[in-house]
């Protein structure tokens, strides 16, 4: 039967494993990061326009329905 590890041993093991995993990460280059940031900004802006328009239309429809 294995001996239970204490808090300090588990914490040390955790950070050791985190460090090992971080070495496996492939970080994006600056141009890739720049491109991805632009895509996120454009999609966010576009989605806000679409959702704003849908909200305006549905608000108008609901106000017309409740006036009847």
Secondary structure, DSSP 8 states (H G I E B T S, - for coil): ------HHHHHHHHHHHHHHHHHH-----HHHHHHHHHHHHHHHHHHHHHHHHHHHHHHHHHHHHHH-
